[in-house]
Each structure stands twice: as structure tokens, then as C-alpha cells.
Amino acid sequence: MTDGLIRLVQVMDRLRSPGGCPWDAEQTHETLVRFALEETYELVDAIENGTREDLREELGDVLLQVVFHARVAQEHPEDPFTLDEVANGVADKLIERHPHVFADAEAGTADEVYSRWERIKKETKRRESVFDGVPLDQPALARAQKIASRADRAGVVLPGAPASSDGDDAAARIGAELLALAVRAQAAGVDAEAALRAATRAFEGAARDAEQQRPADTGRSSD
């Protein structure tokens, strides 16, 4: 490990050890979940809107979550593992899924490389379906596009968005429309989540401008 990573591991070890930080010492994988999500979203924001300094800081915060979880895992009474085991597992996975770099396979195009990655992953994880492993807790729009992507990569004919069984059911109707947009985004090579974030930022900017130009509201509370 590099000096910086070794130092981070040592700091985390000090925080989790007797005499360290009471808050850090009582955290579990479950209590840390929300922080991992928050830091991931902050990293995305830094990539899309921030400076190089922001990016460096947010990458550090995401790295902290990995080191923190690995330190918690190290204390498991029955099945402990370390950060080194986590890192080696990722390295083994990269080697296994890049036979065009580490073995004698032909590289092909980027799309062919990605398809090979998905095929190897399905084989090594013994998954029955290409759709296995897509997290249910992933944001709905991103998950819809991921399902469309898996279907496309597997050569499955993409069905249209299912029509609502109740014409008066607004939620089902809107859900079908959103799914159709996610499928369209996949077909067009557009990241639906990123596109929506960009559109929302533009909408928010215009709304803020309109808010500043609005006459002062003297009688109504925003609460």
C-alpha cells in the first residue's frame, strides 16, 4: 500500500480501538449505509459540477467509507476479512474479466469487451439470468435503464413499457411513461440519471431566478 493509504488505515484503526472515538467504535455496516450513499452522491456532484479540489476531497470521503467498512469487517467474530483481502479480490476480478489484457484473448471493440465482462460475471457468479444482481435499492430511473442495458447486451428483445391496466391510474400511467423514457435513453446511449440531473439543475436555476424576481410575499409563509 502507498504511504497515504497505510496512514488512513492506521488512523481508522486508532479510531476503532479502545481509547479511540466512541462514535466510530459503535458503527456497524448497517449504520454506515446512509453515509456511503451520501458520499457517493456528493462524489457524483463533484464530478458534474465541482472543482478538482472538490473531486479530490469527495474521492477521499468515498475511500474512507471503504476503509471504514473493511475495518468493521475485520472485527467479525466468525468471518472476518481485511482491506487487503478486499483489494486483492478486486484485483483478481479485474484480471479474470480482462483476458484481452492479462491473457491471450482478442480485445475487440469496447462493446465486445463490455459484453465479455457481463458474460464472465454471469458465469463466475453462477447467475441464472442476466438480470440477477441489479440492486433493488438503486434509484428507480437508473435501475430501469440498467435492466434495459442488460437486456440489450444479452440480445433480449426489449419490450415496450407495459401499459397501465387502469386508464385512470395516474401512478401506473406515469410509471409506464418513465420506463419508456429509460428504454429510449438506453437505446440512444444517454445516461438517463445524468440527463435528468442536468435538466433538474437547469430547472432549479430558472426557478431560483424567478424566485428572486418575484414581488415580496408579505402575507404567506412557505411553511
N, C-alpha and C positions, 0 to 999 in steps of 0.2 A: 504494500500500500504506500501511497505518497505520504509525505510528512503531514500535509494538511488533513488527510483522511484519518491517519493514525491519531492526530491530535483531537479530531472530532470524536472518535471512538473513545478516547481516554476521558474527554470531558463528559460524555454521556455516561460512562462507567462511574465516574465520580458522582454524578447527579443521582444515579440509581442505587448507589451503595449506601450502607449505614453511615449516617453523618452527612449525607448529601441533602438533596431537596425533597421535602415531604410530598410536594405535589407531583414531581416527576416519579417518585418512588411508588406512588399508588396507581399510576396509569396502567391500563391494560390495552390489548389490541382493540377491544370494543370501544373504550372511551376515547381512543385516538382516531377513530374513523372519521369523525367530523372535521378534525384538523387536517387530515390527509386530503379530504375533498376540498376544503377551503384553500389550502396551499396550492393544490393543482389548478383551481380556477384562477388564483392570483398569478400563477405562472403563465397561464393562457393569456391573461390580461396584459402581463408584462411583454409577452411576445407580440401581441397585436397592437398595443398602444404605448408601451413603456420605452425607457431608455436602456442602453447597455448595462448601466448600473442597476436598474430595476431587474433586468433579466438575471444578472449575476446573483442578486440577493434572493430572488424567488427560486432559482435553481438550488441555492443553498438551503432554503426552507423545505423544499421537496426532499432533498438529500437527508435533511435532519429527520424527516418522517421515516425514511427507510432505515436509518441508523437506530432510531428510537425503537421501531418495531423489532429490529433484529436483536436489540439489547433485551427487550421484553421476552422474545422467543428464547433467548439464551438461558433464561431462568425457569423454563418449563420443567416441571419435575419428571415427566415421563418421556417427552420427545423434544429435547432442546436442540436448537441449531444456532449457528453463529453467522455474523455478517460475511465472513469468508466463504461459508457454505452457500449463502445466498448468491454471492458474486460468482463463485465457481459454477453454480447451477446455471446462471445466465450465460456465462461464457461457453459452457458445454452446449447449451441450447443454440447459441449463435453459430457455433461450429457445425452442429448437426444440421441446421436449416440453411446453411450456405455451402452446400457441396461444390458449387461452382467456384468457390474461393479456397476452401480447405481440402477439397478432393478433386476428382477428375471430371466432374460434370460440366457440361457446357453452360455458359452464363445465360445466353438468350437475351430476350428483351426484359425490361423492368417488369412488365405484366407477367411474363413467363416465370420470372424469379418469384414474384409475389404468389402466383398460383402454386408453385412448387412448395413455398413456405407453408401455405394453407394445407396442402396435401400431406406434407411431412407431419405437420402439427396434428392433423386428424389421425394419422397412423400411430404416432407415438403416444398420443393421449387416448387411443382406442375409443374414439368418439364414433357413435353410430350415425350421426348426422352432422353436416357442415354447419348447422345452426346451433349445435351444442356449444356452450361456453360463452355465449353473448350475455353479459350481465343483465339481469332483470332490473337492477337499480340504476343502470345507465340512463341518462336523460332520454326521454321518450323519442325526441326527434332524431338524436344520434343513434339510438338503438334501431329505429325504423330503417335508417339508411344503412346501418351495419347488416341488418337482415337482408336488405336488398342487395348489398355488396356480396354477401356470402352466396346468395342465390345466383347472382350474375357470374361469380368466379367458378361456381360449380356447374355452370351450364344449365341451371334450372330456369325454365321459362317463367319470367316474372309475371304474376297475376296482377290484374288491376286492383286498386283499392276496393275492398268489399263494400258493397252498397249497404246503407242502413236498412234494416228490416222494418223500421218505423219511420215513415216520412216526416213525422212530427218530432222525432227525437233529435234535437239540435246537437247534443253532445256526440252522438254516433255519426251524424252527418259531417260535423266539423272534423271529427277524428278521421273519417274516411278521406276528407279533403287534405288534411295534413299528411296522411300516409301517402297519398298520391303525389304530393309535392316532394316528399322524401325520396320516392322512387324516381321521380323526374330529376331530382338533384343528382342521384347516383348515376343515372343514365348520361347526364350532362357533365359528369366529372366535377361536380360542385360539392364542397363540404357544406351540407345544409345548416349545421350548427354555426359555423363561421359566418355563413351568409346571413343568417338570422341575427347573429350578434352585431354584424356590421350595420344591418338595416335598423336594428333597435337603437344602436348608438346614434345614427343619423336622426331617427325619430325623436330620441331624447334631446338631442341638441336643438332641434327645431322647437320642441315643446318648451325647453328652457328659455329660448329666445322669446317665444310667445308669452311665457310667464312674466318675463321682465318688462315686456311692452304693455301688459295688461294694466288697466287702471287699478289703483289700490283698492282692495276689498275692505271696506270699513265695517261691515256688519256680520260677516260669516266666518266661522272658524273652520280650518281644514280638518279638524278632528270631528 
